[in-house]
Amino acid sequence: MLIINSTKALQKWRLEQDNKTIGFVPTMGYLHDGHMSLIKTAKLQTDLVVVSIFVNPLQFGANEDLDNYPQNLENDISICKSHGVDLIFTPNANEIYSNGYPPKTTVHVELLGDHLCGAKRTGHFDGVCTVVTKLFNLVRPNMAFFGQKDIQQLRIIETIVKELNMPIDIIPCKTQRTHDGLALSSRNSYLSVAEERSALIVPNVLNHLVSLIKKGETDINTLITDGISLIRKTPNAKADYLEIVDYDTLQPVHTINGKIIIATAIFIGSTRLIDNIIWGD
């Protein structure tokens, strides 16, 4: 397994792999079973797997957790090696933004970032779009693998690839969960024991809304009001948002019809956790 931290070395390596299919798993490190699932899927579908580990400052806003974001590079390397990763790309910010920070060129996708996390984290998706575009240009993967837990990110990246004519297949991968349903996330490490119990409201409120829809409830206001009430009854929990949006446009819907995303962000103490359920055809 190779470990590369310079863009020039990565580009040189990539030029030597023209006859190989490349699978790419971009991460911010602190790898868990969710990342391992992405790596396993990539291993099955491609010849070589590249994992990037880079905590991207451009996607963090003021007063967010950039300085405290969990990191354990030694463990990440061990995980990648044990799962057959072929190359780890571990640049620092000066390497990625070698022409100056913040960069003069950024990537912005209209409409899809207006709601959900985009409404709460100004500039977040511009930071995501910019770094993912840069990483795609460096790695030039045939396939890139993303978890559905970050559904808004996934939909935005799919749009970038389609509209910018990038020859990359984006492979959505099912959200990985604990035995009691909590979506795996690096930020789960922030939670205390009591907060871990409270965090179950995140998947539970989504499943609750699905159960109401299955019973015939189609009024969005009724669904959201019921869900918010459930969150408010949970110790240590505060809703950041609970929304139901169209799968294609990520715009709020007025009734349950077609393929939708039920999505939430909830603060458990000071830790913000996100999750979603895709519903319909």
Stockholm file with secondary structure:
# STOCKHOLM 1.0

chainA/1-281         MLIINSTKALQKWRLEQDNKTIGFVPTMGYLHDGHMSLIKTAKLQTDLVVVSIFVNPLQFGANEDLDNYPQNLENDISICKSHGVDLIFTPNANEIYSNGYPPKTTVHVELLGDHLCGAKRTGHFDGVCTVVTKLFNLVRPNMAFFGQKDIQQLRIIETIVKELNMPIDIIPCKTQRTHDGLALSSRNSYLSVAEERSALIVPNVLNHLVSLIKKGETDINTLITDGISLIRKTPNAKADYLEIVDYDTLQPVHTINGKIIIATAIFIGSTRLIDNIIWGD
#=GR chainA/1-281 SS CEEECCHHHHHHHHHTTTTSCEEEEEECSCCCHHHHHHHHHHHHHCSEEEEEECCCGGGCCTTSSTTTCCCCHHHHHHHHHHTTCSEEECCCHHHHTTTCSSCSCCCCCTTTTSSTHHHHSTTHHHHHHHHHHHHHHHHCCSEEEEEGGGHHHHHHHHHHHHHTTCCCEEEEECCCBCTTSCBCCGGGGGCCHHHHHHTTHHHHHHHHHHHHHHTTCCBHHHHHHHHHHHHHTSTTEEEEEEEEEETTTCCBCSBCCSSEEEEEEEEETTEEEEEEEEECC
#=GC SS_cons         CEEECCHHHHHHHHHTTTTSCEEEEEECSCCCHHHHHHHHHHHHHCSEEEEEECCCGGGCCTTSSTTTCCCCHHHHHHHHHHTTCSEEECCCHHHHTTTCSSCSCCCCCTTTTSSTHHHHSTTHHHHHHHHHHHHHHHHCCSEEEEEGGGHHHHHHHHHHHHHTTCCCEEEEECCCBCTTSCBCCGGGGGCCHHHHHHTTHHHHHHHHHHHHHHTTCCBHHHHHHHHHHHHHTSTTEEEEEEEEEETTTCCBCSBCCSSEEEEEEEEETTEEEEEEEEECC
//
